[in-house]
Amino acid sequence: MNLSKKGDGQEQMRKLKTPQRADLTEIKPDSLIRLKDVLQFIRVSKSSWHNGVKLGLYPKGFVVGRRTRLYRGGEILKLING
């Protein structure tokens, strides 16, 4: 018989859904980073990121395929560190 608390399952689900903040040491200045990885460091939505690129707040990156855009690690580090 399982005598665990009623809320234990909800707490475990909340832990699974909470994204972990990535470590800044993972970004190398000469690396190329996909947007999904950039957004782990800069906590904005994709649409906010794209609007920020249009406004000049975020780097544009460069296209490497039809649906792939990469960002330079040095530019992302510069953005994070101010």
C-alpha positions as CSV (number, residue, x, y, z in Angstrom):
1,M,0.0,0.0,0.0
2,N,1.4,3.4,-1.0
3,L,1.1,5.9,1.9
4,S,2.6,8.9,0.1
5,K,1.1,12.3,0.4
6,K,-1.6,13.3,-2.1
7,G,0.4,16.1,-3.6
8,D,3.6,14.2,-4.3
9,G,2.8,13.4,-7.9
10,Q,2.0,17.1,-8.6
11,E,5.3,18.1,-7.1
12,Q,7.2,15.6,-9.2
13,M,5.4,16.9,-12.4
14,R,6.3,20.5,-11.5
15,K,10.0,19.5,-11.2
16,L,9.9,17.8,-14.6
17,K,8.2,20.9,-16.2
18,T,10.6,23.4,-14.7
19,P,13.4,24.1,-17.3
20,Q,16.9,24.0,-15.9
21,R,19.0,27.1,-16.4
22,A,21.9,26.2,-18.6
23,D,25.5,26.9,-17.4
24,L,27.2,29.8,-19.1
25,T,30.5,27.9,-19.3
26,E,28.7,25.8,-22.0
27,I,29.0,28.7,-24.4
28,K,32.3,29.1,-26.1
29,P,33.0,32.4,-28.0
30,D,33.8,30.5,-31.2
31,S,30.8,28.2,-31.0
32,L,27.6,28.2,-33.1
33,I,24.4,28.0,-31.2
34,R,20.8,27.2,-32.3
35,L,18.0,29.4,-31.1
36,K,16.5,26.8,-28.8
37,D,19.8,26.7,-27.0
38,V,20.1,30.5,-26.9
39,L,16.7,30.7,-25.3
40,Q,18.0,28.6,-22.4
41,F,20.3,31.5,-21.4
42,I,18.1,34.4,-22.4
43,R,14.7,33.8,-21.0
44,V,12.3,35.2,-23.7
45,S,9.9,33.6,-26.0
46,K,10.7,32.9,-29.6
47,S,8.4,35.6,-30.8
48,S,10.0,38.1,-28.4
49,W,13.4,37.1,-29.6
50,H,12.4,37.6,-33.3
51,N,10.9,41.0,-32.4
52,G,14.1,41.9,-30.6
53,V,16.2,41.0,-33.6
54,K,14.0,43.2,-35.8
55,L,14.5,46.1,-33.3
56,G,18.2,45.5,-33.1
57,L,18.2,44.3,-29.4
58,Y,19.5,40.8,-30.2
59,P,22.0,39.6,-32.8
60,K,20.6,38.4,-36.2
61,G,22.7,35.3,-36.5
62,F,23.1,33.7,-39.9
63,V,21.1,31.2,-42.0
64,V,22.6,27.8,-42.6
65,G,19.6,26.1,-44.1
66,R,16.0,26.6,-45.0
67,R,14.8,26.5,-41.4
68,T,18.0,26.8,-39.4
69,R,19.7,30.0,-38.1
70,L,22.8,29.9,-35.9
71,Y,24.1,32.5,-33.5
72,R,27.8,33.1,-32.6
73,G,28.6,32.2,-29.0
74,G,30.7,35.4,-28.6
75,E,27.7,37.6,-29.5
76,I,25.4,35.7,-27.1
77,L,28.0,36.0,-24.3
78,K,28.3,39.7,-25.0
79,L,24.5,40.1,-24.8
80,I,24.3,38.2,-21.5
81,N,27.2,40.0,-19.9
82,G,26.2,43.4,-21.1
